[in-house]
């Protein structure tokens, strides 16, 4: 159980930017009682597999690591389980497949053989949201007026303007990724920390309760 002065570190959308993640972690790990990842570990960047491996290693070493589901992780899981992969291919999935040594033309059966079982279990285990004494954490946003236990994957993974424009009070700040900001978006009730690492922006971590942000350079987008 966390004490009221325990520090939670939240990390925004990584998108295969493993080099940025390895720059950021040494700056925050020693300060974090809990480490929360807001999802989108895969797609667009070159090292999705390495990102997942690093998070799995952290789960073995750090007392509390909470990785959440992002919409790109959801699409990759759909691909691996043989469901429609059209959108996955259109939004950077080819880079994810390349990181696992998967030929996009090979089909999901070959993909399942190439993806380590612990990675598949990782994607299957990702929750849509989490909360502690400091905040509520979710990849994209929450549906106003709906209890946390009734939030849908559509809102948690894909929400944008309707969530951002809402003034609904969830009782705690909502920390989210998904929507890219040039700088961390810090308001009383919402904190957005996707600062576009894969597009040449930055990979950002947020420390709570102090609201300190730490960012490192990302990388240019891969065509």
C-alpha positions, 0 to 999 in steps of 0.5 A: 500500500502506498503512503500519501507521500509516495511518488508515482512516475508516469511515462507517456507514449513510447511508440518503439522509441527505445533509445529515448526510454533508456535515456529517461528511465535512469532519471526517474526510477530512483524517485518512483515508488510506482511506475505507470506507463500510459500505453502505445509501446509499439508502432511507428518507432523502430524498436517496439520489441525492445520497449516491451522487453525493457518494461517486462524486465522492470516488472521483475526488478521494480516493486510496482510497475503498471503498464496500461493498454494503448490503442496501438497495443490493442491493434497489435493484439488484434493482429496477433489474434487473427482479427482485422489488421488493416488499421494496424498496418496503416498506423505504423504496424509494419515497424512493429512487425519488423522489430519482431522479425515478422514478414507482414505478408506472413499472416498472424500464425507466423506472427504468433510464432515470432512473438515471445509468449511473455510478450503476448501475455503482456499485451493480453494483460494490459488494463484500460486504466488504473488509479491511486491516491494521486490521480487516475491514469488512462491512455486516451481519456474517460467518459464524463459522468460514467464510473471508472468501473463502467468506462469503455475501451472506446473512450479509454483508448481513443478519446480526444476532444470530447474528453479534453473539452469536458469539465466533469470532475472525476475526483482526481486529476486524469493523467493521459497520453494519446493526444500530442502536445508540444509541452506537457499539458498541465491543468487542475483536472487533466494532465497530458504527457504525450509530447510526440517522441516518435515524431521528433518531439520528446518522451516525457515522465510526470512525477506525482504529487509534485507535478514535475515533468522530465523529458528527453529527446525522441526521434524523427518519424520513420516513413 
